[in-house]
Amino acid sequence: MLIMKTVFFLSLVVLFNLTSFGQDDWLKYTSKDSLSMRNPDLNFYAKKGKVTVHKDARLDKLSDFVRSGESTPEGVKIDGFRIMIFFDQDKSIVSQQKASFLARYGHLHKAYIDYSAPNYRLRVGNFRTRLEAEGLKAELAGFFPTAVVVEDKIQLPAIPNQ
């Protein structure tokens, strides 16, 4: 019984000591003076300085080059969807498929050929939603049965006149 009382008493002493050290004021807002006393490198009362930046003139040309596509609506790209209707390693075959698509739907949709090693891909349309792309995919199922809707950066679609 004496051992149990001793263990209990020692536990209370340890717990009390731990909580008393937990009352440190490190969370309180400190004044500028106390901060400068802790870190003598900080001087809040120093005079304001002047910073001069020397940059290479080529940075402006680089910035203009990167933004050159943003000046026209055709250059702005947004997240959207296209339909990949064909891909092959031979660019001439892909070009033939593009001509076939444009003969049927060229008045409505644009076609794009891009290269992703080792294939050339034929993607068509500029759709903001997957639902719009799925509508054209359903129409194309007879001519291009392997067509797939893919996410892509698209040109801004033209707003139809009403």
C-alpha positions in Angstrom: 0.0 0.0 0.0 2.9 2.3 0.8 4.4 1.7 -2.6 1.2 2.6 -4.3 0.9 5.8 -2.4 4.5 6.7 -3.3 3.9 6.0 -7.0 0.8 8.1 -7.0 2.5 11.0 -5.2 5.5 10.9 -7.6 3.1 10.8 -10.6 1.3 13.9 -9.3 4.6 15.7 -8.8 5.8 14.9 -12.3 2.4 15.9 -13.8 2.5 19.2 -11.9 6.0 19.9 -13.1 5.1 19.2 -16.7 2.1 21.5 -16.6 4.0 24.3 -14.9 6.6 24.4 -17.7 3.8 24.4 -20.2 2.9 27.9 -19.2 5.8 29.5 -21.1 4.9 32.8 -22.9 6.4 31.9 -26.2 3.0 32.3 -27.9 2.5 35.8 -26.7 3.2 38.8 -29.1 6.6 40.1 -28.4 7.6 43.7 -29.0 10.3 44.8 -31.4 12.7 45.6 -28.6 12.5 42.1 -27.2 13.0 40.6 -30.6 16.1 42.7 -31.3 17.4 41.6 -27.9 17.0 38.0 -28.8 18.5 38.5 -32.3 20.9 41.4 -32.4 21.0 41.2 -36.3 17.5 42.6 -36.5 17.4 46.3 -36.4 13.8 47.7 -36.8 14.9 51.3 -36.5 17.4 51.3 -39.4 16.9 53.7 -42.3 15.0 52.5 -45.4 17.3 51.2 -48.1 17.2 51.3 -51.9 17.3 48.2 -54.1 18.5 48.5 -57.7 17.7 45.6 -60.0 19.8 45.1 -63.1 18.1 42.7 -65.6 19.2 41.5 -69.0 17.4 43.1 -71.9 16.7 39.7 -73.4 14.2 39.0 -70.6 11.7 41.4 -72.2 12.1 39.7 -75.6 11.6 36.3 -73.9 8.5 37.6 -72.2 7.1 39.0 -75.4 7.8 35.7 -77.2 5.9 33.7 -74.6 2.9 36.1 -74.7 2.9 36.4 -78.5 0.1 33.8 -78.8 -2.2 35.6 -76.4 -2.8 38.6 -78.7 -5.4 36.9 -80.9 -8.4 34.7 -80.0 -6.8 31.8 -82.0 -3.7 31.9 -79.8 -5.5 31.6 -76.5 -5.7 28.0 -75.2 -8.2 26.8 -72.6 -8.9 23.4 -71.0 -11.4 21.5 -73.1 -11.9 18.3 -75.1 -11.1 17.0 -78.6 -11.9 13.7 -80.3 -8.9 11.6 -81.3 -10.2 9.8 -84.4 -7.0 8.3 -85.8 -3.3 7.7 -85.1 -0.5 6.1 -87.0 3.3 6.2 -87.4 3.0 7.2 -91.0 2.1 10.9 -91.4 0.8 10.6 -94.9 -1.8 8.1 -93.8 -2.9 10.4 -91.0 -3.1 13.3 -93.5 -5.4 11.2 -95.7 -7.7 10.5 -92.7 -7.7 14.3 -92.0 -8.7 15.0 -95.6 -11.5 12.4 -95.3 -12.7 14.0 -92.1 -12.6 17.6 -93.5 -14.5 16.5 -96.6 -17.4 15.4 -94.4 -17.2 17.8 -91.4 -14.7 20.6 -92.4 -17.4 23.2 -92.5 -18.2 22.5 -88.8 -15.0 21.4 -87.1 -11.2 21.9 -87.3 -8.7 19.0 -87.5 -5.3 19.0 -85.9 -2.3 16.6 -86.4 0.3 16.4 -83.7 3.2 14.1 -83.0 3.5 12.1 -79.8 6.3 9.6 -80.3 6.0 7.2 -82.1 2.6 8.2 -83.6 1.0 11.1 -85.4 -2.4 11.8 -83.9 -5.4 13.2 -85.6 -7.6 15.2 -83.2 -10.7 17.1 -84.2 -13.0 19.8 -82.7 -12.8 22.4 -79.9 -15.3 21.4 -77.2 -15.7 23.0 -73.9 -17.6 20.1 -72.4 -17.2 16.3 -72.7 -20.9 16.1 -73.5 -20.5 18.2 -76.7 -17.5 16.0 -77.7 -19.5 12.8 -77.1 -22.2 14.1 -79.4 -19.8 14.4 -82.4 -18.2 11.1 -81.4 -21.6 9.4 -81.8 -21.9 10.9 -85.3 -18.4 9.7 -86.3 -18.9 6.2 -85.1 -19.7 4.9 -88.6 -16.6 6.4 -90.2 -14.2 6.3 -87.3 -15.2 3.5 -84.9 -12.1 3.9 -82.7 -12.7 7.6 -81.9 -12.0 8.6 -78.3 -12.8 11.8 -76.4 -9.6 13.2 -74.9 -8.8 16.2 -72.7 -6.7 18.8 -74.5 -5.9 22.5 -74.6 -8.3 23.9 -77.2 -8.7 27.1 -79.0 -11.6 29.3 -78.0 -14.7 28.0 -79.9 -16.4 30.6 -82.0 -19.7 31.9 -80.6 -22.5 31.2 -83.1 -24.5 34.2 -84.3 -28.1 34.1 -83.3 
